Amino acid sequence: MKKNKTKAKKPFSIGYILLFLAVMYMVQMFLYPKAEEISYSQFRLYLKNGYISDCTVSPNLLHGHYKKLSAEGDKEEKVSFVTVPIQDAELVNELESQKVRFRGAVENNFLKNILMWWVFPFGIMALGWVFLFKKVGGMGSPFMSFGKAKIKLYSEDGSQKTTFVDVAGCDEAKEELKEVIDFLSYPERFQKLGGKIPKGVLLIGPPGTGKTLLAKAVAGEAGVPFFSISGSDFVEMFVGMGAARVRDMFEQAKEKAPCIVFIDEIDSVGRQRGTGLGGGHDEREQTLNQLLAEMDGFSSQKGVIIIAATNRPDVLDSALLRPGRFDRQVTVDRPDLSGREAVLAVHAKNIKIDSDASLKVIAKRTPGFSGADLANVINEAALLAARHNKNSVGMAELESSIDRVIAGPERKSRIMSDIEKKTVAFHESGHTLIAALLPHTDPVHKVSIIPRGAAALGYTMQLPMEDKYLTTEFEILDTLSVLLGGRAAEELILGEMSTGAQNDLEKVSQLARNYVCRFGMSKKLGPQTFGRQSGNIFLGHDLVQEKEYSDKTAVIIDEEVTNIIAACYEKTRKLLSENRDKLELLAKKLEEEEVLDGDQVLELLNIEKKRPKTHMKKDIAPVEQPQESLQYISKNIEKK
């Protein structure tokens, strides 16, 4: 209440002064009565005829009043006039002879000259600079905000407090960060033993996994101020501004200690130095150097802890990750099955969910989803329910929202011809049938030929029965076969190929090359990898790198990739040929219904449902068919 009564007074702005002077100038220039301008010869004529009643003579101006009859002609009125005098020695004698009251005057245009030549030009320049500085500086006084950090201090009164209750799906990360909370809450417990808390904590994880939310929860649990800034806010167009803002950020943090400073997307300012074409000591590197110096310069005993987040830890400078700076790294990964269910429960807390809707089922059907994806699923389901004027969110809306998040919204306006619809039906049926027949593939959850998103004319959705962290060789080969099922079905049934398999072929090429180059599963090349795993991170990175393998090895790699794809494609064609009746039956049903779920597909094909399997040797399904595929690949390699 006290804060509301004692509001800070706004400083007197220079704009009010400029406004006052402008008004005064307008009054003088426009509201002051104007005099009639006459020529000097006309003035002499009026003087000779006795019309001039009075005048004031100055070196550069002569003004006064002359007599003039009114429009009715019965009344005489005085009219103000002004003229420029000419050297006239007889003027004074003439004025005396006509008995005109006259006097001399010295002109004083000081105020007018000041307004016209000083105040208004410099006032316009000042307003322009103020506008420019506000755009560039961004906060505070426009003349002093260049070196100010654009740091946000979140509410300390608890009205926007975030705690671990609001964070779900990352229990391991929360356990790691509890030590930071204990230090901020009870620092004497660590100080009496001489222990040092890590100065910096780096949160690593894919986008949308809740790194920012987790940092806010740490501050909320500890009950300390929480500063937040993005890495891109440090670097500006002016040299030295990034380093100045880093200094200002640490100064503000020290004043509020104990506190937490959160730097989001730190990879934008903390990338490796000396990278790119020509290297160079640019503004970003100066900012990074200042950040490293500031982290060395303050003690953890002051209670300032830096938490940073990134999804690209591989590009960070090694000096930033050494002990004494960001010496603790916490991985915030995508949630598992139980974590997804917990995340869905958190986001559905304020949503009316039907009693028959099961969040556990939705969690099973969303493997690989991040926290942001799951939040989007709940929100899309609520929007769909509101669109249909429902009072609560049901299972149908939740299922539709999953499809919308994965494949995009339905494109009902995109009407396909009968030929295109038939082609898409056989294409998706090829994927679905191969996925149902092969033992080491994820079961089909849904198949659709309704256009979605920007380019998808149909899709086959496969969902794993359990969370997996390893992929076997047989699973990769069967996945290649499933991806090639659409192209093989088109060629087998329709006798021609379409462009619908473009995305499938891109995935096939990448997965087959990873099979050989990254996973070391090639029988001819043996257990070794080829090429860098991190990819091309920096501009010009490849120009200073030597090739890691010979041209001969590159030829062998290409042959291996080609043979593996060819073998999987031949296996797919053989399976589709042997089960052509099932392929045609599935495609016909898909043309009629447009959408089929996994149980409908299994019932239609008369195939048993797959069971979860482990990767233990004794539990692996019979491998005669994968062994045949590998033998086929080996034979092809020998023929080459």
C-alpha positions, 0 to 999 in steps of 0.5 A: 500500500505504501508503494502506491501512495508514494509514486516516483515523480517524473523528471521535468522533460525538455519537451515541455520547455520546447512546447512553451517556446513554440507557443510563445513564438506562435503567439508572436508570429500569428496572433500579434496584429499585422501591419499593412506593408506599403512602399516608401513612395506611397508613404511619401504620398500619404505624408504629403497629403497629410494622411500620416498621423504618427510614425516611428523611425528606426534604421531599418524600418519605419512604421506607424498609422495613417488616416483612412475613411471607413467603408461608409465614408462617415468615419475616419480610422487609423491603419497600421503600416510598415515600410522600409526607409530609404536615405532621405535627408528631407524626411524630418523636415517633411514630418515637422511641416505636416505636424506628424508625431514621430520618434526614433527607435532602436530595433531589438530582435534578440528574442526573435533571432534566438527562437528562429536561429538557435532554439528551433534548429537545436530543439529539432536536433535534440528531439531527433537524438532523443528518438534515436537513443530511445530506439537504440538504448532501449531503457532508462535515460536515452543518453545513459542507456547504452551501457545498461543491461536489458535485464528483467527483474521478476517480481519478488512479492510472490505474485508471480512465483514459480516453484517446482510444482509447476515443473514436471518431467525433469525429476533428475534435473530438479534433484541436481538443482536442489543443491543450488536452492539449499545454498541460496537458502542456507549459505552458512551450512556450506560456508562453515565447512569451507565448501564452494558452490558452483558459480555457474550452472549450464542447462542443456537440452532440446528446445521446449524442454523447460530450461527457462521454467526450471531456472525460474522455479529454482529462484522461486524455491529459494525465494531470491530475486531472479534476473533474466536476460537473453544472450542476444541482448548483449551485442549491439551495433556499437563497439564495446556496448556488449562488454559494458552491459555485462559489467552492468548486469553483474553490478545489478546482481551484486546489489540484489545478492543473493540472487539468480541471473539467468542467461537464455540462449547463451550460445549466441554470445558464448560461441568459440572464439576465432571461428568463421572466415578470417576469425577476428576479434569482433564485438561478440568476442569482446562480450564473451571475454568480459563475461569470462572476466566477470565470472572470475572476478566475483566470489560465490560467497556473495550469493550470485549464481549464474544459470545459463541455458542452451541447446547447442553446447557443442558450439560453446567456448571451452573457457566458458565450461571450465571449472570456476565458471559453468562448472556444472552441467544439467541435462534437461531432456525430453520427458519419458512416459511418466514425465509426459503424463506429469507434464500433461497433468500440469498443463491440464490443471486449468482445463475441463477434461472429460472423465473418459479422457485418459492423460496416460493414453495421450502420454503413450501416444506422444513419444519424443514430445517436449514439454512445449509440445505437450502444452500445445497439445492441451491448448489445441484440444481446448481450442478444438472443444471451444470451436465445437461449443463443447463444455469440456475437452474429450478424448477425440479433441486430444487425439485430433490435437496430437495429429495437428501438432505432428502433421499440421492442420487439416487442409479440407479445402485441398481437393484431390482428384480420384487418381491422386487420391488412389496414388496417396492411398496405395502409398500410405498403404505400402508404409502401413503394410510393411510396418505391420509385417516386419517384426522390428518396427513400431506398430502403426497408430494411425494412417490417413490420406487427408492433406495436412500442413504445407505439403503432406497429402497423407501420413502413416503414424507409428508410435513405439510401445515403450520409451527406447534409448537404443536402436538395433541394426535390425530395427534400422533395416526394417525402418528403411523398408517401411520408408521405402514401402510407399514408393514400392507400392506405387511402382508395383500397383500403378506401374509408375512413380510419383513425387510423393516419396520425396521426404521418405527418400531423404530420410532413407538416404540419411539413415542409410548413410548414418548406418555406415558412417556413424553407427559403424554397422557396415560389414565391409568397412567394419566398426569405425566412423567416418566424418565429423559428428557435430556437423558444420557449425561455423561459416568456413569451418570446412575450409581449414579441416583436412579430409578424414578418409581417402577417396577410395574409402568414399567410393566404398561408403557410397557403394555400401549405402547404395547396396543397403538401400537396394537390398531393403527396397527389394525386400519391400517389393517382395513382401508387397508382391506376396501380400498384394491382396492385403495391400489392395484391400487396405488401399480400398478401405483407406480410400473409403474411410480416409482415416484408419487407426491401428486396431482397424488396420490389424483387424483388416489385415488379420495380423496379431498385435505386436508386443513390447520387446526388450533388447536382451538377446534371449528375448529377441524375436526370430531373426531369420528374415533380417539375416536374409537381408544381411546375406543379400546385402553381402552378396551384392557387395561382393558382386560390386 
